[in-house]
Amino acid sequence: MNPIRSPLFLSVLILFTGCMNTVKTDLGPLLTDHTLGSKDAKITIEVYSDYQCPGCAYFEQNVFPLIRSHLIDTGKVKYIYHDFPIHRDVWLAAESTYCAGDQQKYWEMGSLLFQHIENQTPSALKEYAKQLNLNEDTFLTCLNGRKYKAYVEQLYQQGVEKGITATPSIFINGNLIKSDTVPSYDDIQNMIDSLNL
């Protein structure tokens, strides 16, 4: 019998394809859950980042506060953070932000991770959850069960398909800010100005 036409092969193929479609179907709503700013803003800033990337930590601690005060809090932009975990051992940390998000502490967990890019072990993640006053049992059930593993994998693949090769990568209305260093607030403001919106 041709193995490609065998009932077992076809069953596995259908099952595998179904799982892939399920993951992709779940991707859309999650992407819109964790945004900042006005959903009706004409400008969308998308950041592809890695929680163990020093440049990403610099951006988070030095550029993002200016974006937040001048652009997000004033309703001028919608801000979306995309995980692009280049370092394989950062995947669990990325998953932890979504587990924290289940308790409305997504952004707070991400901020803690950027403050501790060299300490994101499972025990450290548990400690950060305590600092955020999360329900520990709920958080650990989510994290240990790898609830968001498939989702983070899809985010990574999405970045690959978009051509992301480095972090942080910053897009404004789909346009990549090209810079040899971490984009500054001035770089972001200059691109926004160039859109003439």
C-alpha positions in Angstrom: 0.0 0.0 0.0 1.2 3.5 -0.8 1.9 5.0 2.7 0.8 8.5 1.4 -2.7 7.0 0.7 -2.9 4.9 3.8 -5.9 5.6 6.2 -3.5 6.1 9.1 -1.4 8.6 7.2 -4.5 10.5 6.0 -5.9 10.5 9.6 -2.7 11.9 11.0 -2.5 14.6 8.2 -6.1 15.7 8.9 -5.5 15.8 12.6 -2.2 17.8 12.2 -3.9 20.2 9.8 -6.8 20.7 12.1 -4.5 21.5 15.0 -2.6 24.1 12.9 -5.8 25.8 11.9 -7.0 25.8 15.5 -3.9 27.6 16.7 -4.1 30.2 13.9 -7.7 30.8 14.5 -7.0 31.5 18.2 -4.2 33.9 17.3 -6.3 36.8 16.1 -8.3 37.7 19.3 -5.2 37.4 21.5 -3.3 39.9 19.3 -6.0 42.5 20.0 -6.2 41.8 23.7 -3.0 43.4 24.8 -2.9 46.9 23.2 -2.4 50.3 24.6 -3.9 53.6 23.4 -6.9 54.4 21.3 -8.2 51.6 19.1 -9.4 54.3 16.7 -6.0 56.0 16.3 -4.7 56.6 12.8 -1.2 55.5 13.9 -0.3 52.0 15.0 3.1 51.3 16.5 4.1 47.6 16.6 7.1 46.4 18.5 8.7 42.9 17.9 10.8 42.2 21.0 12.5 39.6 23.1 12.6 39.7 27.0 16.3 38.8 27.2 17.5 41.3 24.5 19.5 44.1 26.1 18.5 46.5 23.3 14.9 45.7 23.9 15.3 46.4 27.6 16.9 49.7 26.7 13.9 50.5 24.5 11.4 49.5 27.1 13.1 51.6 29.9 14.2 54.7 27.9 12.0 55.1 24.8 8.7 53.5 25.7 8.0 55.9 28.6 8.2 58.8 26.1 6.0 56.9 23.7 3.5 56.3 26.4 3.4 59.9 27.7 3.4 61.7 24.4 1.6 59.3 22.1 -0.3 56.6 23.9 -1.8 58.5 26.8 -2.8 61.4 24.4 -4.7 59.0 22.2 -2.5 59.5 19.1 -1.4 55.9 18.7 -2.4 52.3 19.2 0.6 50.4 20.6 1.0 46.6 20.1 3.7 44.4 21.6 4.6 41.2 19.7 6.7 38.5 21.2 9.6 37.5 18.9 11.6 35.2 21.3 15.0 34.8 19.5 16.5 33.2 22.6 15.0 29.8 23.0 15.1 29.9 26.8 13.0 33.1 26.8 9.9 31.3 25.6 8.7 30.4 29.1 9.2 34.0 30.1 7.1 35.2 27.2 4.4 32.7 28.1 4.4 34.1 31.7 3.2 37.5 30.5 0.0 35.9 29.0 -0.5 33.9 32.2 -0.2 37.2 34.1 -2.5 38.7 31.5 -5.2 36.3 32.6 -5.1 38.3 35.8 -4.9 41.7 34.2 -1.1 42.1 34.8 0.2 41.5 31.2 2.1 44.8 30.9 3.4 44.7 34.5 4.9 41.2 34.0 6.6 42.3 30.8 8.1 45.3 32.6 9.5 43.1 35.3 11.0 40.8 32.8 12.8 43.7 31.1 14.2 44.8 34.5 15.6 41.3 35.0 16.7 40.1 31.6 19.4 37.9 33.1 17.1 36.1 35.6 14.0 34.5 34.0 14.2 31.0 35.5 10.9 29.3 36.5 11.6 30.2 40.1 12.2 33.8 39.2 9.0 33.9 37.2 7.1 32.6 40.3 8.7 35.4 42.4 7.7 38.0 39.9 4.1 36.7 40.0 4.2 37.2 43.8 5.5 40.7 43.4 2.5 41.4 41.2 0.1 39.9 43.8 -1.1 37.3 41.3 -3.0 34.3 42.4 -0.1 31.9 42.6 -2.0 28.7 42.0 -3.7 30.1 38.9 -0.5 31.5 37.5 1.5 28.3 38.0 -1.3 26.1 36.6 -1.1 28.3 33.5 2.7 28.4 33.3 3.4 24.8 34.1 0.7 23.6 31.8 2.2 25.7 29.0 -1.1 27.2 28.2 0.4 29.8 25.8 3.2 27.7 24.3 1.5 27.2 21.0 0.5 30.9 20.9 4.1 32.1 21.4 5.3 29.7 18.8 2.8 31.2 16.4 3.9 34.7 17.3 7.5 33.8 16.5 6.5 32.2 13.2 4.5 35.3 12.3 7.6 37.5 12.9 9.7 35.2 10.7 7.1 35.4 7.9 7.2 39.2 8.2 10.9 39.2 7.8 12.0 40.0 11.3 15.6 39.2 11.9 16.5 41.4 14.9 14.9 42.8 18.0 13.6 45.3 18.7 12.0 45.8 15.3 9.6 48.8 15.3 6.9 49.2 12.7 4.7 52.3 12.3 1.6 51.7 10.2 3.5 48.8 8.7 6.7 50.7 7.9 9.9 49.4 9.5 12.1 52.0 11.2 15.5 51.3 9.8 18.3 52.0 12.3 21.7 50.5 13.1 20.9 51.1 16.8 17.9 50.9 19.0 15.3 53.3 17.5 15.0 56.5 19.6 11.9 58.4 20.3 13.0 61.0 17.7 13.2 58.3 15.1 9.6 57.3 15.9 8.3 60.8 15.9 10.1 61.6 12.6 8.5 58.6 10.9 5.1 59.6 12.3 5.6 63.1 11.0 6.6 61.8 7.5 3.2 60.0 7.2 1.4 63.3 7.1 -1.7 62.0 8.8 
